[in-house]
Amino acid sequence: MTGRLSLAGHGDDVLLTLLSLASDYRRQVEAAWDEERREKEAIERQAAVERASDFAALHFPHTLAKALPAQAWQGYPSGGESHEPMATAYLGAGAFLIHGTEYDGDRPDGLRGFLVLLHPCPCGATSRRGSTASTTWPSSSMTCGAPTPARGCADRRTTSVGSEGHA
């Protein structure tokens, strides 16, 4: 009780002390949150690289897995609750391969992997084609989006590529 009485006479000094203590504590808490976020992102980046490398090894063991070692992938954190971490790999000639996962309630782990190939289009835009973890790489007609070939986009073909070892 004597502590309260001795502080009561200092009014503004107590308030300034409390504000200083609260400010110091907040900096400590925010620094801990930043460290926790960095650790979580590092784990997510590594997991994304491992999933991409595992996906290539499972679905393309004789080609992509041999040409693209795990260290060629760059992992990226989720960026929020509604997005999963992803990994990218530069293939050369302006082309990138993106590996990601999406929710699939029919799978035991709840996630399905996919690949997206981003490559330059003759019109100067970027074209993309995708693959899921199905037994074949589905047909895709995703192109740069130029409305007509007259705008210079000659890449309007549909590509279908099967996974290795599958018809």
Backbone as JSON Lines, residues from 0, in Angstrom:
{"i":0,"aa":"M","n":[0.8,-1.19,0.0],"ca":[0.0,0.0,0.0],"c":[0.86,1.27,0.0]}
{"i":1,"aa":"T","n":[2.01,1.2,0.63],"ca":[2.87,2.39,0.65],"c":[3.37,2.72,-0.74]}
{"i":2,"aa":"G","n":[3.54,1.71,-1.6],"ca":[3.97,1.96,-2.96],"c":[2.97,2.82,-3.71]}
{"i":3,"aa":"R","n":[1.7,2.55,-3.52],"ca":[0.66,3.34,-4.19],"c":[0.67,4.77,-3.68]}
{"i":4,"aa":"L","n":[0.83,4.93,-2.39],"ca":[0.82,6.27,-1.83],"c":[2.0,7.08,-2.33]}
{"i":5,"aa":"S","n":[3.17,6.45,-2.43],"ca":[4.34,7.2,-2.87],"c":[4.22,7.57,-4.35]}
{"i":6,"aa":"L","n":[3.54,6.73,-5.14],"ca":[3.37,7.05,-6.55],"c":[2.28,8.08,-6.78]}
{"i":7,"aa":"A","n":[1.29,8.09,-5.91],"ca":[0.16,8.99,-6.1],"c":[0.58,10.45,-6.11]}
{"i":8,"aa":"G","n":[1.63,10.78,-5.42],"ca":[2.06,12.16,-5.38],"c":[2.82,12.6,-6.62]}
{"i":9,"aa":"H","n":[3.19,11.67,-7.48],"ca":[4.0,12.02,-8.65],"c":[3.18,12.15,-9.93]}
{"i":10,"aa":"G","n":[1.9,11.89,-9.9],"ca":[0.95,12.05,-11.0],"c":[1.5,11.91,-12.4]}
{"i":11,"aa":"D","n":[2.01,13.0,-12.96],"ca":[2.49,13.0,-14.34],"c":[3.7,12.1,-14.53]}
{"i":12,"aa":"D","n":[4.56,12.0,-13.52],"ca":[5.73,11.14,-13.61],"c":[5.32,9.68,-13.78]}
{"i":13,"aa":"V","n":[4.27,9.26,-13.07],"ca":[3.79,7.88,-13.18],"c":[3.25,7.63,-14.58]}
{"i":14,"aa":"L","n":[2.48,8.56,-15.09],"ca":[1.91,8.41,-16.43],"c":[3.03,8.33,-17.47]}
{"i":15,"aa":"L","n":[4.0,9.18,-17.37],"ca":[5.12,9.15,-18.31],"c":[5.89,7.84,-18.21]}
{"i":16,"aa":"T","n":[6.07,7.34,-17.0],"ca":[6.75,6.07,-16.79],"c":[5.96,4.94,-17.42]}
{"i":17,"aa":"L","n":[4.64,4.93,-17.18],"ca":[3.78,3.89,-17.76],"c":[3.8,3.94,-19.29]}
{"i":18,"aa":"L","n":[3.73,5.13,-19.86],"ca":[3.77,5.25,-21.32],"c":[5.1,4.76,-21.88]}
{"i":19,"aa":"S","n":[6.18,5.08,-21.2],"ca":[7.49,4.61,-21.64],"c":[7.6,3.09,-21.55]}
{"i":20,"aa":"L","n":[7.13,2.53,-20.42],"ca":[7.15,1.07,-20.26],"c":[6.28,0.38,-21.31]}
{"i":21,"aa":"A","n":[5.09,0.93,-21.55],"ca":[4.19,0.35,-22.56],"c":[4.81,0.42,-23.94]}
{"i":22,"aa":"S","n":[5.46,1.53,-24.26],"ca":[6.1,1.68,-25.56],"c":[7.25,0.68,-25.73]}
{"i":23,"aa":"D","n":[8.05,0.52,-24.7],"ca":[9.15,-0.45,-24.74],"c":[8.61,-1.87,-24.91]}
{"i":24,"aa":"Y","n":[7.56,-2.18,-24.15],"ca":[6.98,-3.53,-24.23],"c":[6.41,-3.78,-25.62]}
{"i":25,"aa":"R","n":[5.73,-2.78,-26.18],"ca":[5.16,-2.95,-27.53],"c":[6.26,-3.22,-28.55]}
{"i":26,"aa":"R","n":[7.38,-2.5,-28.48],"ca":[8.5,-2.75,-29.4],"c":[9.01,-4.19,-29.27]}
{"i":27,"aa":"Q","n":[9.08,-4.68,-28.04],"ca":[9.54,-6.06,-27.81],"c":[8.55,-7.06,-28.42]}
{"i":28,"aa":"V","n":[7.26,-6.83,-28.21],"ca":[6.24,-7.73,-28.74],"c":[6.26,-7.71,-30.26]}
{"i":29,"aa":"E","n":[6.35,-6.52,-30.85],"ca":[6.36,-6.43,-32.31],"c":[7.62,-7.06,-32.9]}
{"i":30,"aa":"A","n":[8.75,-6.94,-32.22],"ca":[9.98,-7.58,-32.67],"c":[9.83,-9.1,-32.62]}
{"i":31,"aa":"A","n":[9.18,-9.6,-31.57],"ca":[8.93,-11.05,-31.46],"c":[7.98,-11.51,-32.58]}
{"i":32,"aa":"W","n":[6.97,-10.71,-32.87],"ca":[6.04,-11.05,-33.96],"c":[6.77,-11.08,-35.3]}
{"i":33,"aa":"D","n":[7.65,-10.09,-35.54],"ca":[8.42,-10.06,-36.79],"c":[9.31,-11.29,-36.91]}
{"i":34,"aa":"E","n":[9.96,-11.67,-35.82],"ca":[10.82,-12.86,-35.83],"c":[9.98,-14.12,-36.1]}
{"i":35,"aa":"E","n":[8.84,-14.21,-35.47],"ca":[7.94,-15.35,-35.68],"c":[7.48,-15.41,-37.14]}
{"i":36,"aa":"R","n":[7.14,-14.26,-37.72],"ca":[6.71,-14.2,-39.12],"c":[7.85,-14.64,-40.04]}
{"i":37,"aa":"R","n":[9.07,-14.16,-39.79],"ca":[10.22,-14.54,-40.62],"c":[10.48,-16.05,-40.53]}
{"i":38,"aa":"E","n":[10.38,-16.61,-39.34],"ca":[10.58,-18.05,-39.18],"c":[9.5,-18.84,-39.92]}
{"i":39,"aa":"K","n":[8.25,-18.39,-39.81],"ca":[7.13,-19.06,-40.49],"c":[7.33,-18.99,-42.01]}
{"i":40,"aa":"E","n":[7.73,-17.82,-42.52],"ca":[7.95,-17.67,-43.96],"c":[9.1,-18.55,-44.44]}
{"i":41,"aa":"A","n":[10.16,-18.65,-43.65],"ca":[11.29,-19.51,-44.04],"c":[10.84,-20.97,-44.12]}
{"i":42,"aa":"I","n":[10.02,-21.4,-43.17],"ca":[9.5,-22.78,-43.19],"c":[8.6,-22.98,-44.4]}
{"i":43,"aa":"E","n":[7.73,-22.0,-44.7],"ca":[6.84,-22.1,-45.86],"c":[7.63,-22.13,-47.17]}
{"i":44,"aa":"R","n":[8.67,-21.3,-47.27],"ca":[9.49,-21.28,-48.48],"c":[10.16,-22.64,-48.71]}
{"i":45,"aa":"Q","n":[10.72,-23.19,-47.65],"ca":[11.39,-24.49,-47.76],"c":[10.39,-25.59,-48.11]}
{"i":46,"aa":"A","n":[9.21,-25.56,-47.48],"ca":[8.18,-26.56,-47.78],"c":[7.72,-26.45,-49.23]}
{"i":47,"aa":"A","n":[7.58,-25.23,-49.74],"ca":[7.16,-25.03,-51.14],"c":[8.2,-25.61,-52.1]}
{"i":48,"aa":"V","n":[9.48,-25.41,-51.8],"ca":[10.56,-25.96,-52.63],"c":[10.52,-27.48,-52.6]}
{"i":49,"aa":"E","n":[10.35,-28.05,-51.41],"ca":[10.3,-29.51,-51.28],"c":[9.11,-30.08,-52.03]}
{"i":50,"aa":"R","n":[7.93,-29.43,-51.92],"ca":[6.75,-29.93,-52.63],"c":[6.95,-29.86,-54.14]}
{"i":51,"aa":"A","n":[7.55,-28.77,-54.64],"ca":[7.8,-28.64,-56.08],"c":[8.76,-29.71,-56.56]}
{"i":52,"aa":"S","n":[9.82,-29.91,-55.83],"ca":[10.81,-30.92,-56.2],"c":[10.19,-32.33,-56.15]}
{"i":53,"aa":"D","n":[9.41,-32.61,-55.12],"ca":[8.73,-33.9,-55.01],"c":[7.72,-34.1,-56.14]}
{"i":54,"aa":"F","n":[7.0,-33.05,-56.51],"ca":[6.02,-33.13,-57.59],"c":[6.72,-33.49,-58.9]}
{"i":55,"aa":"A","n":[7.84,-32.81,-59.17],"ca":[8.6,-33.1,-60.4],"c":[9.13,-34.53,-60.38]}
{"i":56,"aa":"A","n":[9.64,-34.97,-59.22],"ca":[10.17,-36.33,-59.11],"c":[9.08,-37.38,-59.3]}
{"i":57,"aa":"L","n":[7.89,-37.11,-58.82],"ca":[6.79,-38.07,-58.93],"c":[6.21,-38.12,-60.34]}
{"i":58,"aa":"H","n":[5.97,-36.97,-60.92],"ca":[5.26,-36.91,-62.21],"c":[6.18,-36.85,-63.43]}
{"i":59,"aa":"F","n":[7.42,-36.38,-63.26],"ca":[8.35,-36.25,-64.39],"c":[9.75,-36.69,-63.95]}
{"i":60,"aa":"P","n":[9.9,-37.95,-63.5],"ca":[11.17,-38.39,-62.93],"c":[12.33,-38.46,-63.94]}
{"i":61,"aa":"H","n":[12.02,-38.65,-65.21],"ca":[13.07,-38.85,-66.21],"c":[13.44,-37.57,-66.95]}
{"i":62,"aa":"T","n":[12.68,-36.5,-66.75],"ca":[12.95,-35.27,-67.49],"c":[13.09,-34.09,-66.52]}
{"i":63,"aa":"L","n":[11.97,-33.54,-66.11],"ca":[11.96,-32.34,-65.28],"c":[12.74,-32.52,-63.98]}
{"i":64,"aa":"A","n":[12.56,-33.64,-63.32],"ca":[13.26,-33.88,-62.05],"c":[14.78,-33.93,-62.25]}
{"i":65,"aa":"K","n":[15.23,-34.43,-63.4],"ca":[16.67,-34.48,-63.66],"c":[17.22,-33.13,-64.09]}
{"i":66,"aa":"A","n":[16.43,-32.38,-64.84],"ca":[16.9,-31.09,-65.36],"c":[16.79,-29.97,-64.33]}
{"i":67,"aa":"L","n":[15.92,-30.14,-63.35],"ca":[15.62,-29.08,-62.4],"c":[15.83,-29.58,-60.97]}
{"i":68,"aa":"P","n":[17.03,-29.45,-60.43],"ca":[17.28,-29.92,-59.06],"c":[16.53,-29.05,-58.05]}
{"i":69,"aa":"A","n":[16.41,-29.55,-56.85],"ca":[15.66,-28.85,-55.79],"c":[16.16,-27.43,-55.59]}
{"i":70,"aa":"Q","n":[17.47,-27.21,-55.7],"ca":[18.01,-25.88,-55.46],"c":[17.68,-24.89,-56.57]}
{"i":71,"aa":"A","n":[17.12,-25.35,-57.69],"ca":[16.71,-24.45,-58.77],"c":[15.38,-23.77,-58.45]}
{"i":72,"aa":"W","n":[14.64,-24.31,-57.5],"ca":[13.35,-23.75,-57.12],"c":[13.54,-22.63,-56.1]}
{"i":73,"aa":"Q","n":[12.7,-21.6,-56.19],"ca":[12.67,-20.51,-55.23],"c":[11.3,-20.53,-54.56]}
{"i":74,"aa":"G","n":[11.28,-20.67,-53.23],"ca":[10.02,-20.74,-52.51],"c":[9.49,-19.37,-52.12]}
{"i":75,"aa":"Y","n":[8.18,-19.26,-52.06],"ca":[7.51,-18.02,-51.65],"c":[6.47,-18.36,-50.58]}
{"i":76,"aa":"P","n":[6.37,-17.51,-49.55],"ca":[5.41,-17.79,-48.47],"c":[3.98,-17.56,-48.92]}
{"i":77,"aa":"S","n":[3.05,-17.96,-48.08],"ca":[1.64,-17.93,-48.43],"c":[1.1,-16.53,-48.67]}
{"i":78,"aa":"G","n":[1.51,-15.57,-47.92],"ca":[1.0,-14.22,-48.11],"c":[-0.4,-14.02,-47.55]}
{"i":79,"aa":"G","n":[-0.91,-14.98,-46.82],"ca":[-2.23,-14.84,-46.22],"c":[-2.9,-16.17,-46.02]}
{"i":80,"aa":"E","n":[-4.02,-16.12,-45.34],"ca":[-4.74,-17.34,-45.0],"c":[-5.32,-18.06,-46.22]}
{"i":81,"aa":"S","n":[-5.68,-17.33,-47.27],"ca":[-6.36,-17.96,-48.41],"c":[-5.41,-18.42,-49.51]}
{"i":82,"aa":"H","n":[-4.11,-18.23,-49.34],"ca":[-3.15,-18.63,-50.36],"c":[-2.15,-19.61,-49.78]}
{"i":83,"aa":"E","n":[-1.81,-20.61,-50.58],"ca":[-0.79,-21.58,-50.18],"c":[0.57,-21.1,-50.66]}
{"i":84,"aa":"P","n":[1.65,-21.51,-49.99],"ca":[2.98,-21.19,-50.49],"c":[3.2,-21.78,-51.88]}
{"i":85,"aa":"M","n":[4.1,-21.18,-52.65],"ca":[4.38,-21.65,-54.0],"c":[5.88,-21.58,-54.26]}
{"i":86,"aa":"A","n":[6.3,-22.2,-55.35],"ca":[7.71,-22.16,-55.75],"c":[7.78,-21.9,-57.25]}
{"i":87,"aa":"T","n":[8.84,-21.22,-57.66],"ca":[9.07,-20.95,-59.07],"c":[10.47,-21.41,-59.45]}
{"i":88,"aa":"A","n":[10.63,-21.7,-60.72],"ca":[11.94,-22.06,-61.26],"c":[12.08,-21.4,-62.63]}
{"i":89,"aa":"Y","n":[13.21,-20.75,-62.85],"ca":[13.48,-20.15,-64.14],"c":[14.02,-21.22,-65.08]}
{"i":90,"aa":"L","n":[13.42,-21.35,-66.25],"ca":[13.81,-22.38,-67.21],"c":[14.72,-21.86,-68.31]}
{"i":91,"aa":"G","n":[14.85,-20.56,-68.41],"ca":[15.62,-19.96,-69.49],"c":[14.69,-19.42,-70.56]}
{"i":92,"aa":"A","n":[15.22,-18.57,-71.44],"ca":[14.46,-17.98,-72.55],"c":[13.19,-17.3,-72.09]}
{"i":93,"aa":"G","n":[13.22,-16.73,-70.89],"ca":[12.07,-16.0,-70.37],"c":[10.96,-16.88,-69.82]}
{"i":94,"aa":"A","n":[11.16,-18.18,-69.75],"ca":[10.11,-19.1,-69.28],"c":[10.32,-19.44,-67.8]}
{"i":95,"aa":"F","n":[9.22,-19.52,-67.08],"ca":[9.22,-19.88,-65.67],"c":[8.24,-21.01,-65.44]}
{"i":96,"aa":"L","n":[8.55,-21.86,-64.49],"ca":[7.65,-22.91,-64.07],"c":[7.21,-22.56,-62.64]}
{"i":97,"aa":"I","n":[5.92,-22.6,-62.39],"ca":[5.38,-22.3,-61.07],"c":[4.74,-23.57,-60.53]}
{"i":98,"aa":"H","n":[5.07,-23.92,-59.31],"ca":[4.4,-25.04,-58.63],"c":[3.63,-24.48,-57.46]}
{"i":99,"aa":"G","n":[2.39,-24.9,-57.35],"ca":[1.56,-24.49,-56.23],"c":[0.67,-25.62,-55.79]}
{"i":100,"aa":"T","n":[-0.08,-25.37,-54.76],"ca":[-1.06,-26.34,-54.29],"c":[-2.39,-25.64,-54.12]}
{"i":101,"aa":"E","n":[-3.45,-26.41,-54.25],"ca":[-4.79,-25.88,-54.02],"c":[-5.58,-26.9,-53.24]}
{"i":102,"aa":"Y","n":[-6.6,-26.43,-52.57],"ca":[-7.42,-27.3,-51.73],"c":[-8.18,-28.31,-52.58]}
{"i":103,"aa":"D","n":[-8.16,-29.56,-52.15],"ca":[-8.91,-30.64,-52.8],"c":[-9.4,-31.55,-51.69]}
{"i":104,"aa":"G","n":[-10.65,-31.45,-51.34],"ca":[-11.23,-32.22,-50.24],"c":[-11.25,-33.72,-50.47]}
{"i":105,"aa":"D","n":[-11.04,-34.17,-51.7],"ca":[-11.04,-35.6,-52.0],"c":[-9.7,-36.27,-51.73]}
{"i":106,"aa":"R","n":[-8.67,-35.49,-51.44],"ca":[-7.34,-36.05,-51.21],"c":[-7.08,-36.18,-49.72]}
{"i":107,"aa":"P","n":[-6.3,-37.19,-49.31],"ca":[-6.05,-37.39,-47.87],"c":[-5.41,-36.19,-47.18]}
{"i":108,"aa":"D","n":[-4.48,-35.52,-47.86],"ca":[-3.83,-34.36,-47.24],"c":[-4.59,-33.06,-47.52]}
{"i":109,"aa":"G","n":[-5.63,-33.13,-48.34],"ca":[-6.45,-31.96,-48.65],"c":[-5.88,-31.04,-49.7]}
{"i":110,"aa":"L","n":[-4.71,-31.36,-50.24],"ca":[-4.08,-30.48,-51.23],"c":[-3.77,-31.22,-52.52]}
{"i":111,"aa":"R","n":[-3.84,-30.51,-53.62],"ca":[-3.48,-31.06,-54.93],"c":[-2.44,-30.13,-55.54]}
{"i":112,"aa":"G","n":[-1.35,-30.7,-56.03],"ca":[-0.3,-29.91,-56.65],"c":[-0.62,-29.59,-58.1]}
{"i":113,"aa":"F","n":[-0.05,-28.49,-58.58],"ca":[-0.2,-28.14,-59.99],"c":[1.05,-27.4,-60.46]}
{"i":114,"aa":"L","n":[1.26,-27.42,-61.76],"ca":[2.34,-26.68,-62.41],"c":[1.74,-25.7,-63.4]}
{"i":115,"aa":"V","n":[2.34,-24.54,-63.51],"ca":[1.96,-23.57,-64.53],"c":[3.25,-23.16,-65.23]}
{"i":116,"aa":"L","n":[3.24,-23.25,-66.54],"ca":[4.37,-22.82,-67.36],"c":[4.06,-21.43,-67.89]}
{"i":117,"aa":"L","n":[4.88,-20.47,-67.52],"ca":[4.76,-19.11,-68.05],"c":[5.87,-18.94,-69.06]}
{"i":118,"aa":"H","n":[5.5,-18.51,-70.26],"ca":[6.53,-18.31,-71.29],"c":[6.15,-17.13,-72.14]}
{"i":119,"aa":"P","n":[7.15,-16.49,-72.75],"ca":[6.86,-15.33,-73.59],"c":[6.08,-15.74,-74.83]}
{"i":120,"aa":"C","n":[5.17,-14.9,-75.22],"ca":[4.36,-15.11,-76.41],"c":[4.94,-14.25,-77.52]}
{"i":121,"aa":"P","n":[4.82,-14.65,-78.76],"ca":[5.36,-13.83,-79.86],"c":[4.82,-12.4,-79.87]}
{"i":122,"aa":"C","n":[3.64,-12.17,-79.3],"ca":[3.07,-10.82,-79.3],"c":[3.7,-9.94,-78.22]}
{"i":123,"aa":"G","n":[4.53,-10.53,-77.35],"ca":[5.16,-9.76,-76.3],"c":[4.53,-9.94,-74.94]}
{"i":124,"aa":"A","n":[3.36,-10.54,-74.89],"ca":[2.71,-10.81,-73.61],"c":[3.23,-12.14,-73.08]}
{"i":125,"aa":"T","n":[2.7,-12.56,-71.95],"ca":[3.08,-13.84,-71.37],"c":[1.95,-14.82,-71.55]}
{"i":126,"aa":"S","n":[2.28,-16.02,-71.97],"ca":[1.31,-17.09,-72.15],"c":[1.51,-18.1,-71.04]}
{"i":127,"aa":"R","n":[0.44,-18.81,-70.67],"ca":[0.59,-19.81,-69.62],"c":[-0.18,-21.07,-69.95]}
{"i":128,"aa":"R","n":[0.37,-22.18,-69.48],"ca":[-0.27,-23.49,-69.6],"c":[-0.13,-24.17,-68.27]}
{"i":129,"aa":"G","n":[-1.12,-24.98,-67.91],"ca":[-1.09,-25.56,-66.58],"c":[-1.24,-27.06,-66.55]}
{"i":130,"aa":"S","n":[-0.9,-27.62,-65.4],"ca":[-0.98,-29.05,-65.15],"c":[-1.41,-29.27,-63.72]}
{"i":131,"aa":"T","n":[-2.22,-30.29,-63.48],"ca":[-2.55,-30.67,-62.12],"c":[-1.92,-32.02,-61.83]}
{"i":132,"aa":"A","n":[-2.12,-32.5,-60.64],"ca":[-1.52,-33.78,-60.25],"c":[-2.32,-34.96,-60.76]}
{"i":133,"aa":"S","n":[-3.01,-34.79,-61.87],"ca":[-3.73,-35.91,-62.46],"c":[-2.75,-36.76,-63.26]}
{"i":134,"aa":"T","n":[-3.24,-37.85,-63.83],"ca":[-2.32,-38.75,-64.55],"c":[-1.88,-38.18,-65.88]}
{"i":135,"aa":"T","n":[-2.62,-37.25,-66.46],"ca":[-2.17,-36.61,-67.69],"c":[-2.22,-35.11,-67.51]}
{"i":136,"aa":"W","n":[-1.42,-34.44,-68.27],"ca":[-1.41,-32.99,-68.25],"c":[-2.57,-32.55,-69.12]}
{"i":137,"aa":"P","n":[-3.58,-31.91,-68.55],"ca":[-4.77,-31.6,-69.33],"c":[-4.49,-30.59,-70.44]}
{"i":138,"aa":"S","n":[-5.31,-30.66,-71.47],"ca":[-5.2,-29.68,-72.53],"c":[-5.41,-28.29,-71.94]}
{"i":139,"aa":"S","n":[-4.74,-27.33,-72.53],"ca":[-4.88,-25.97,-72.07],"c":[-4.83,-25.05,-73.26]}
{"i":140,"aa":"S","n":[-5.71,-24.11,-73.31],"ca":[-5.68,-23.14,-74.39],"c":[-5.46,-21.75,-73.83]}
{"i":141,"aa":"M","n":[-4.86,-21.66,-72.65],"ca":[-4.62,-20.36,-72.05],"c":[-3.49,-19.67,-72.81]}
{"i":142,"aa":"T","n":[-3.76,-18.54,-73.39],"ca":[-2.74,-17.81,-74.12],"c":[-2.67,-16.39,-73.59]}
{"i":143,"aa":"C","n":[-1.99,-15.54,-74.3],"ca":[-1.74,-14.19,-73.82],"c":[-3.01,-13.37,-73.72]}
{"i":144,"aa":"G","n":[-4.04,-13.72,-74.42],"ca":[-5.3,-13.0,-74.32],"c":[-5.5,-11.95,-75.39]}
{"i":145,"aa":"A","n":[-4.6,-11.85,-76.36],"ca":[-4.82,-10.91,-77.44],"c":[-6.1,-11.31,-78.17]}
{"i":146,"aa":"P","n":[-7.02,-10.39,-78.42],"ca":[-8.34,-10.76,-78.95],"c":[-8.32,-11.34,-80.35]}
{"i":147,"aa":"T","n":[-7.39,-10.96,-81.17],"ca":[-7.36,-11.5,-82.53],"c":[-5.91,-11.73,-82.95]}
{"i":148,"aa":"P","n":[-5.7,-12.68,-83.89],"ca":[-4.35,-12.86,-84.4],"c":[-3.81,-11.59,-85.06]}
{"i":149,"aa":"A","n":[-4.69,-10.7,-85.48],"ca":[-4.24,-9.46,-86.11],"c":[-3.43,-8.6,-85.15]}
{"i":150,"aa":"R","n":[-3.64,-8.77,-83.85],"ca":[-2.87,-8.0,-82.86],"c":[-1.48,-8.58,-82.68]}
{"i":151,"aa":"G","n":[-1.16,-9.64,-83.42],"ca":[0.2,-10.15,-83.4],"c":[0.4,-11.41,-82.6]}
{"i":152,"aa":"C","n":[-0.63,-11.97,-82.02],"ca":[-0.46,-13.18,-81.22],"c":[-0.64,-14.4,-82.1]}
{"i":153,"aa":"A","n":[0.48,-15.06,-82.41],"ca":[0.43,-16.26,-83.25],"c":[0.31,-17.52,-82.41]}
{"i":154,"aa":"D","n":[0.42,-17.4,-81.09],"ca":[0.43,-18.57,-80.21],"c":[-0.99,-18.89,-79.74]}
{"i":155,"aa":"R","n":[-1.81,-19.45,-80.6],"ca":[-3.19,-19.77,-80.27],"c":[-3.44,-21.27,-80.26]}
{"i":156,"aa":"R","n":[-2.4,-22.07,-80.35],"ca":[-2.59,-23.51,-80.38],"c":[-2.85,-24.05,-78.98]}
{"i":157,"aa":"T","n":[-3.48,-25.2,-78.92],"ca":[-3.73,-25.89,-77.65],"c":[-2.67,-26.96,-77.48]}
{"i":158,"aa":"T","n":[-2.1,-27.04,-76.3],"ca":[-1.04,-28.0,-76.04],"c":[-1.53,-29.05,-75.08]}
{"i":159,"aa":"S","n":[-1.24,-30.3,-75.36],"ca":[-1.56,-31.39,-74.45],"c":[-0.31,-32.23,-74.29]}
{"i":160,"aa":"V","n":[0.17,-32.36,-73.06],"ca":[1.37,-33.13,-72.79],"c":[1.05,-34.14,-71.71]}
{"i":161,"aa":"G","n":[1.39,-35.4,-71.92],"ca":[1.14,-36.44,-70.92],"c":[2.27,-36.53,-69.93]}
{"i":162,"aa":"S","n":[1.96,-36.9,-68.68],"ca":[3.0,-37.16,-67.69],"c":[3.79,-38.36,-68.12]}
{"i":163,"aa":"E","n":[5.03,-38.44,-67.68],"ca":[5.88,-39.56,-68.05],"c":[5.27,-40.87,-67.57]}
{"i":164,"aa":"G","n":[5.33,-41.86,-68.43],"ca":[4.86,-43.19,-68.04],"c":[3.36,-43.36,-68.12]}
{"i":165,"aa":"H","n":[2.65,-42.35,-68.59],"ca":[1.19,-42.43,-68.7],"c":[0.79,-42.19,-70.14]}
{"i":166,"aa":"A","n":[-0.31,-42.8,-70.53],"ca":[-0.79,-42.62,-71.89],"c":[-1.44,-41.28,-72.07]}
